[in-house]
Amino acid sequence: MNIPILFEDNHLLIVEKPVNMPVQEDRTGDKDLLTALKEMIKDRDNKPGNVYLGLVHRLDRPVGGSIVFAKTSKAASRLSDALRRRDMDREYIAVVRGTPQKEKGRLEHHLLKDKKENKVSVVKPGVKDAKKAVLDYEVLGRKGDLTLVSVRLETGRPHQIRVQLSSVGCPLYGDQKYGASVNRPGQQIALWSKALAFTHPVKKEPLFVTSLPPETEPWSYWELS
């Protein structure tokens, strides 16, 4: 399996996650990214025994784009701390149905996950187990009833971008879970992890990587860079 490597050194591995591939093993038993990368490193580097690769953050299965793994426990711990301190800048691009009321803005909601149904809903503050979700968005372009937006996460909740944008009347193109009324079965969700920016956990140098979605609909409606 050819998984594009965006950056690699002795401490980090940043790759472009293929769409529709789980980040880690799930109940489907389908090949997952973490296992595939461990196998790649073991084979490429002729490593005996188990390969260490730390999962720092996640992307939903249908989502593609940049994702970082730690190759040492030290890097994993420091990257996890950076995420908790919100010192990792994560930029996504998405195509949504309709258009937000403002050209740019901040969305704040409280989200509750139904683990049995694997679905997240917006609830009132104070609901037990609900967690605050915050993101900033900016409109980048329009094409008919579709809008291209840039999204930066302040928090990292399950399905956060999909739920929050749907809750303001802008469900993601292709999202069957949170936009079934306006999307057709089989359409690929248009959400992509475009860029990661953070301080290298060991070298303490700024690190910035980018990844662009494939030139297929609806991405092909815009010139992305």
N, C-alpha and C positions, 0 to 999 in steps of 0.2 A: 504494500500500500504506500503510495507516494504522498506523504504529508509534508507540505512546504515548511521548512525551518526558517523563521524570521530572524532569530538570534540564538546563539549558543556559546557558552563558555563552560568553565569547570563548575560553575555555581547555578546557572540558569539554562532553561530551554524554553524558548518562546516559539510557538508554531501557529500555523493557520489551521484551525479546526475545520474539518469537512462538515458540511450540513448533514443533518439527520444521523449523526453519529453521537452516541452518548459519551459524555466525558469520562464516566467511570461505569463499572459494571452495574447493570440493572436487571430487573426481572425478565426482560426480553431475552437475555442471553446473547444479544448481538455484540459484535466486536466493538470494544470501547477504546477511546483515544488513549487513556492511561496505559492500558495493557499493550496496545499497539506500539506506543513509544518505548516502553520498557523492552519489548522484544526487538525493536529496531536498534536500540543502544546496545543491547546484549550481543546481537549479531554483528553489528558494525564494529564495535570495539573489542570483540572477543572477550567479553567479561564473564568470568566464572561466577557461579552463584546468582543470587538475586540482585536486581538493579534497583537502586533507590531513586524514586521520583516522587516528589511531594506535590500533592494537589493543593493549590493555593486559593483559587477561585473557580467558578463554574460558568458554563454557558448552557442554556437550554438545548436539548437535543436537536431541534430544527435549526438552531442558530449557528452560523459559521463565523470565522474570523479569528483574530489574535487572542491567544490565551497563554499564560505563563505557568511553567512548572519549575519546581526547585530541585536541583540535583544533589543538594546536601541538606542535612537537617538544620544547619545554621541558617542557610538561605531561606528555608521554609519558614522558620520561626520569625525571622526578620521581615519577610514579606507579609506574613500574617499580621504582624504588628503594624506594618505600614497600611494595610487595608483597614484595620481597626481605627487607626488614627486618621484615616481618609487621606493618606499621603500618596495614593496611587490614582492617577487620572485615567479614567476609562471612558473613551468616546465611542459611541455607537452611531450608526446611521440606520434609518428605518424609513420605509414607505408606508404611509397610512392612508386610510380612506377618509375623505373629507379634509378639513383644514382646521388647525387650532384657532381659537379666537384671537390670540395675540401672536405676533411674529416671533417673539421669544418670551420665555417665562419659566416659572418654577412650579412644579406640581408637588403637592404634599398630601399624602393620604395615609390612612392606617389600613394595613392589609392583614387578612387572616387566611391561613392556608388550611384547606381540607385535605389532609394527607391521604385519606381513603380514596377520594376522587382525584387527587393531584390537581386541584384547582384552587385559585386564590381569588378572594373577593374583597372589595372595599367595604369597610365597616366604620362605625363611629368610634372616636377616641374613647378609650376606657374599656373596650371589649376585651375579655380575657384572652391572652395569648396573641392579641393583635400587635403588629410592629409597625412603627412609623417608617414610611418610605418617601424619599425625597429625590427628585431629579430635576435637571435643568434641560430645556429644549430650545432649539432655534430652527425656524423654517429656512430651508436651503433652496427650495424650488417647488414648482407646481406643474402638473400635467393633467389636464382634465379634472377629474374628481380625486386625483391622487396628489399627495404632498410628500416631499422628501424632507426629513427632519434629522438634525443632529441631536444626540442625547448624551448628556453626561450624568453619570450616577453619583449621588452623594452617599446613598446607602445601597446595599446589595441584597435585595429581597428576592425570593423565588418569583419568577414571572413578572418582575416589577415593571419593566418597560411596557410589556404587553397589557397588563392590567390597568396601569395608570393612564396610558393613552386611550385605551378603550373606554375608560370611565369618563373621559371628557369628550366622548363622541368621535374619536379618531382611532378605531381599531386598526391593527396592522394588516397590511395586504397579506392575504394568504393564511391568516391566523384562524384556524378552525375552532380553537378553544374559547377565544375571547372576541371573535368576530364572525361567528358562524352565519349570522343573518345576511352578511354582505360578501362573504367569500365562498368560492366553490370548492368542494372536496378535491384534493389533489394539488391545489395551488401551494407553492412553496412560500413559507413565511419570509417576508422581506425585512429581516433584522440582522445586522452584521456588526461584529465587534471590530471597529475600524482602527483604533489606536490605543496604545498603552504608553503611559509616561510615568516614570518613577525613578527613584534613586537606587542604583545598584546596591543590593543589601550587603555586599562585602567590599567592593571597590569604592563605594560611595561616590560614584560618578553618575551624572544624569543619563538616563536610558530612554530612548523613544523608538517605538516600532509602529509601523502602519501596515494595514492589509485592506485590500479593496475587494468587493464582491464581484462575482462573475458578470460578464457583459450580457446578461440575459434579462428578459422582462421580469419585473418592472425597472430594474437598475439601469437598463440600457436607455431609458428615457432621458437620462442626465449624463453629462460628462463629469465623472467622479475623479477626484484627485486628493 
